[in-house]
Amino acid sequence: MPNADFQLIVIGAGPGGYVAAIRAAQLGFKVACVDKLPTLGGTCLNVGCIPSKALLQSSDSYERTSHSLKEQGVIAQHVTFDFPAIMQRKDGIVRTLVDGIASHFKRHSITRLEGSASFVNPQEIEVNGKRYTAEQFIIATGSEPIPLPFLPFDEKQILSSTGALSLPAVPKTMTVIGAGSIGVELASVYRRLGTAVTVIEMLDTITPGMDAALSKQLQQSLKKQGIEFFLGATVTEGKILKNGVSLAINHARQSRVDAEVVLVAIGRKPYTTGLNLKAANVNTTQKGLIPVDGNFRTSQPHIYAIGDVIDGPMLAHKASHEGIAAVELLAGLSPTVNYMSIPNVVYTDPEVASVGMTEAEATASGRKILTGTSHFRGNARARCSGDLTGLVKVVGDEATGRLLGMHLIGAHASEMISEGVIALDKKATLSDLAHACHPHPTLSEAIMEACQQALGFAIHG
C-alpha cells in the first residue's frame, strides 16, 4: 500500500507480538505495535507466566526451608512468610521485565499505540479514534480465560488465573476446577502457603496431553503433598455464599465441595474481541480461531496471525517462535517452525516437561518404537540434592534410531528438556544422545542413561 503510515502494524504486545515487532525493526521495517494494556508483555508477562513463576519460586523457597533442609543437616526454626512481600517481589519482577521491553522498543524506534485496535478495512485500523494504515499486519492478540457459564469471574470469590495471582491474603481453602498446567501450578502455590486445596478435573488424568506415566507420577506427588483430587468429576452447580462458594459435583465419592475461593482453570479461548475482523475480510472458525496457511497468512494475504489466536498449543514460546518466523517470511527469508520440537512444561514440584511424541502417540503412528527410562533415584546429583522424585523417558524410532519424544519429571526438568528440543530439531538419534559425554555428576546424565537403556546397554540400569 503506497504512502502507508507503517510497513507493519503488530496487534498485541504479548510474547508473540512484541518479539515480532522487535525482529521486524531489526530487519529494517517501520513498525508500530498496538496493545490495550498500558504495559508491554501481554498476559504472559503481566498476569500469567511470569508472575505465576515468581509465586512458585517464593512458595517453593518457603516449603523447602520449612520441611526439606533438615534432611541436609540444616536446621531452620520459626520459619514463616510475608505474603504482601511475596506479592511485592512478584510485582517488582514484572515491572523490571516490562521496562526492559519498553527500552527495546525505544532502541529500535518501534511506535507504541496504546488502546484497542479495530479494523476499518483490510488496510486500516482505528485506535482510540485515530486511524492508521499499514502494508502488512500481524494479529497477535492472545487468549483469555474461559469461565463456567454459571460461575462468571468476579476475581474475588470466583477467580481466573489473573485474580489468583493478586489475592490480598492466603485463603484457608481453595477449589481449583481444571487440572491442566495453570490449575496444578496455582494449586501448588497456595498449598505450600497453607491453603487446603481441592482440584476437580472432568478427565481421569491430570495435565492432559502429557505422557501417561508422568501424569500419574505427578498426581501421586501432588497428592502426597496434600492436594486432594476428584478426577472424572464435573461441576454441575455453584452457589456464592457469604464466606465462600459451594459447588455441586458429579463424582462417585463426593457430591459437594465448599471453599473460600474457586479458581476456574478449564482453558483459554482466542481473544479477538473488538478487532472487527469482518471489516478486514479475515475468516475465523466456530471456536474463534483464525485459520492460517503454512506461512501464517490469513484469508487476507497481507494480514498474518500467530500465537493463541491460531491453532496449536497456547504457549508463550510458541507465539514468540511464530512471531519471528512470520516477520522473517515478510522479509523474504526462509524460517522454519518445527511444531514437533515445541516443548511443554508444568512448573510444579516435581516439574514436568515434554517434547515430541508420547509413547502412545508414537505407537498409534504405526511405528515400531524403542523406549528407555532412567530414574533420578539412581542419579548421583539427585542423591546429593535430595531430588529423588523423577525420571527421564525417551521414545525412539526402531527403524531409524531417531528420537521421537522426550519426557521428564523431576527437579530442573524445565531446563533439561532443551536437550530434547535440539535433538528433535537436528534429527538426532538415541545413539547420538547415549554416546554424548554428559558432565558428572548432573541430572542431565539421566537423559544419557535413558537413551542407553532404550538401546540395551544402560550402565547403571
Secondary structure by P-SEA (a helix, b strand, c coil): cccccccbbbccccaaaaaaaaaaaaacccbbbbbcccccccccccccaaaaaaaaaaaaaaaaaaccccccccccccccccaaaaaaaaaaaaaaaaaaaaaaaaaabbbbbccbbbbccccccccccbbbbccbbbbcbbbbbbbcccccccccccccaaaaacccccccbbbbccccaaaaaaaaaaaaaccbbbbbbccccccccccaaaaaaaaaaaaaabbbbbcccccccccccccbbbbbbbccccccccccbbbbcccccccccccccccccccccccccccccccccccccccccccccccccccaaaaaaaaaaaaaaaacbbbbbccccbbbbbccccbbbbccccaaaaaaacccbbbbbbbccccaaaaaacccccbbbbbbccccccccbbbbbcccccccaaaaaaaaaacccaaaaaaccccccccaaaaaaaaaaaacccccc
